[in-house]
Amino acid sequence: MSEATMWLLVADEARAALHAADTPKGPLSEVQDFIDAANRLPDRDLVTDRPGRAFDSSGEGRHALEPHTEPGEVEAQRRVSA
């Protein structure tokens, strides 16, 4: 009886790599690499607007507001829930 090929998929939000081994203790070889190019974009390409601005509580200074979450994290969650 021949042994079946073992498959291993390693993935995150932007990339997946498929590996195979002919025996349980055999070496793994990469079969294919999958890349989600849209989720590997820089944060500046995932948002359309500049960050909001706020005035200091005292004085005339203004500063940019930072988002509470990274745009890449928001995009990954959007893809999961779609």
C-alpha positions, 0 to 999 in steps of 0.5 A: 500500500502506498502512502498518501502525500501529506499537504501543509498550508501556511497562511496569513492575511496576505500570503499562503504557501502550499507544501507537500511531503511524500512520506510523514518524515520526508522533507517538505517542498513548496508546491505553490505560493499564493499572494493577495497583492491587494492586502500587501498594499502600503497603508497609504494606498488602503485609505482615501482620506488624509487623517483628521486634524484637531486643535490643541486645547490651549494655543493655536497648534493643530495636529493630525489624528491617528487612526485607532486601527491599522488600515491593513487590519481593517481591510483583512477584517473586511475580507473575512466578513465578506 
